[in-house]
Amino acid sequence: MNGDEGVTPRLERWIRARFTRAQADTVLARLRGLDDDLGGWYGEQVLAAIAFLGNGDMERFDGAVQLATKLDPRDAIVAAGASPKRLNRVLDLGQEPKIKRRWRRAGNPMAKH
């Protein structure tokens, strides 16, 4: 799989396993919108990183979207530990993402405090 595919079936399965049905529908719609708005530039790796950072929590997901869109998509990849190898392990083998400690402690670093 290359990084140009956007919301792939394996990413959708991962999202549906971690968010409620209504949340998963919202998450998927927002990720598809991000991918469409940016001409597919985001690809699976960045969209998965955003989903990994959310990991079932809509507030964290919103923060991850902000991180990727207002700063730099690569920041989301780094925070989520979403290297291509790790991405495959999480999406294909069911391993948990390795979220960077700083993101976990902050919860949502983009939130206003």
N, C-alpha and C positions, 0 to 999 in steps of 0.2 A: 504494500500500500504506500502510495506517496502522500505528501502533505497537501495536495491540491484538491482533495475530495470533499472537504466540508464536513457536514454531518453524515457520517457513514453509518451503516446498519450496526456495526459493533459499538460505535459511540452512542447511538440511540439506545441500544440494549443496556449499556452501562448507566446512562442517565435514568432510564425507566426503573432500574433496580435500586436507585438511591434516593429518588425524589418521589413524592406522592404522585398519583396520576395527573392531577390538575397542575401541580408544580412542574412535572416532566413536560407536559404539553407547552407550558409557558417557556420553560428553559429551551426546549427544542425550537420553538418559534423565534425566540430572541436570537439564538445562535444562527439559525438559518437567515434571519434578517441581517445579522452582522456580516455573514458570509456574502450575502447578495449585495449589501450596500458597498462592500469593498471589492466587488468584482472577483470574489473567490480567493483573494489574497490570503485570508486567514488560514484556510485549509484545516484539515483535521487536527494537526498538532496544536495550533493555538486554540481552536474551539474546545478540544479535549482538555487543555490546560485550564481554561475558564471553568469548565464543568468540574474538573478535579478539585479546584479551589473551592467551589460551591459545596460539593460533596453532600448534597441533601439539605443544605441550608440556604434559603433564598437570600438572606442578607449577605452572606458570604459570596453567593453567586453574583449579586449586584455589585459588590466590591470588586470582584474579579473582572466583570465586564468593564467597570470604570478603569481599572488598572490597565487592561489591554487596549482600551479605546482612547483614553485621555492621556496616557503616558506612552507606552510602547508595548506592542504585543509580545515582544521577546521577554518583557518583565514577567508576564503571566506564565510563560513557558518555564522560566527559571524558578519562579516561586512554587510552581507545581511540580518541579522536577520532571518535566515532561519531555525528556530527551526521546528521540525516536525509539531507542531500545526499551526504555521504561514504558513508553506509550504502548508498545506492543505487548509488554508483559501485563500491563493493567487491563487493556481492552481484550486481549486474546486469552490470557491465562487467569484472569480474575484476581491478580495481585492488587493490593491497595496502593494508591498513589503515595509518593514520598514527598509530602508537603514540607516546604522549608519551615523550620522552627519559627522564624520571625513572623511569617504569615499566620501560623497557628496561634501564636501569642496575641497578635494584633487582632485576629478575627477578621477584621475588615479595615485594612490600613487606609482605605479611601474614605471611610466614614468621618464625618465631622465630629470632633470631640469637644 
